[in-house]
Amino acid sequence: MTTRIDRRFADLKSEGRAALVAFVTAGDPDYATSLEIIKGLPAAGADVIEFGMPFTDPMADGPAIQAAGLRALQGGQTMKKTLAMVTAFRKADKDTPVVLMGYYNPIFVYGVDKFLKDAKAAGADGLIVVDLPPEEDGELCIPAMNADLNFIRLATPTTDDKRAPKVFKNTSGFVYYVSVLGITGTKAPDLKSVKANVNRLRKHTSLPIAVGFGVKTAKQARAIAQDADGVVVGSALVSAVKDSLTKAGKPTAKTVKAVHALVAEIASGLRNHT
């Protein structure tokens, strides 16, 4: 089975450039604004979109994404509404891959089988669930694969050669390489370490490798793209939302534009190799 994710990375490989994977928290700062942001991401230059599924206890996320999740939850975002956003996005865009990213608890509460069925029906292509290690593959990973959804796994600087085969065994779509240890969006990636680790992990997988955590500028994205198949930008986009809001946390005329402008700027870094 070939998914939209497989096709997109194959197309970009033939174009000779890395994918820009854009992460936004679904429902931040509210449903309507968030949907407008998401709908405009492909035109701004995003090749793959990660919808963050808001959760009350996001332990791998830094302050920016934690705050975004809180804003979304306070704005009434639910799993049902997140899946409805995927459906709404799909009405206008049949090609851009959509990945649902988050934690296992909200999926478990929703019901695994129901979630997989509804996610697939909505038009999602893959899942990133950060708190399910390979040892728990029976919980969600295998059922997701059986539902024709890619299960994208995180690899980190501590994923050594002994651990890597286990991590990648049931992974599909792409590998998300976390370039810094710790939580998202707090440190800049060390390019030398990224290069060495991405090339080392390639020995264990033929899947595309996308690098994220801490990428904020077109220059960083371009440098990472020398070695990676994709660059993930998340905290910077979520911060662009926050910085555009009123003191009361309401969206302004700048909110949607700010995110799209940043995506366009980073995308230009990946499209202009010169």
KARAZI-V849961 format. One line per field, one symbol per residue. ss: DSSP state (H for helix, E for strand, C for the rest). psi: psi as a letter, one per 20 degrees, with the letter a starting at -180 (. if undefined). burial: b if it has 16 or more other C-alpha atoms within 10 Angstrom, else e. A space follows every 50 residues. Layout:
# KARAZI-V849961
ss = ???
psi = ???
burial = ???
This chain:
# KARAZI-V849961
ss = CCCHHHHHHHHHHHHCCCEEEEEEECCCCCHHHHHHHHHHHHHHCCCEEE EECCCCCCCCCCHHHHHHHHHHHHCCCCHHHHHHHHHHHHHHCCCCEEEE EECHHHHHHHCHHHHHHHHHHHCCCEEEECCCCHHHCCCCHHHHHHCCCE ECEEEECCCCHHHHHHHHCCCCCEEEEECCCCCCCCCCCCHHHHHHHHHH HCCCCCCEEEEECCCCCHHHHHHHHCCCCEEEECHHHHHHHHHHCCCCCC CCCCHHHHHHHHHHHHHHHHHCCC
psi = pprhgggghgghghikrqqooppqppjpirgggghggghigghijphqpp opoqqhmnhiqahghghgggggghjjprgghghhggggghhioihpqppp pbrhghgghhogggggghgghhjqhrqooikorhhkhhghgghgghjkpp opqpqrijnrhhhghggigjqrfrpoooiqqbrqjhqqqohggggghghg hhhiqjqqpppaojpirhggggghihhriqpppfhhhhhhggiirrhjjq qahigghgghggggghhhhhhni.
burial = eeebbbebbeeeeeeebbbbbbbbbbbbbbbebbbebbbbbbebbbbbbb bbbbbeebeebbbbbbbbbbbbbeeebbbeebbbbbbbbbeeeeebbbbb bbbbebbeeeebeebbebbbebbbbbbbbbebebeebeebbbbbbeebbb bbbbbbbebeeeebeebbebbbbbbbbbbbeebbbbeebeeeebbebbee beebbebbbbbbbbbbbbebbbbbbebbbbbbbbbbbbbbbbebbeeeeb beeebbbbbbbbbbebbbbbbeee
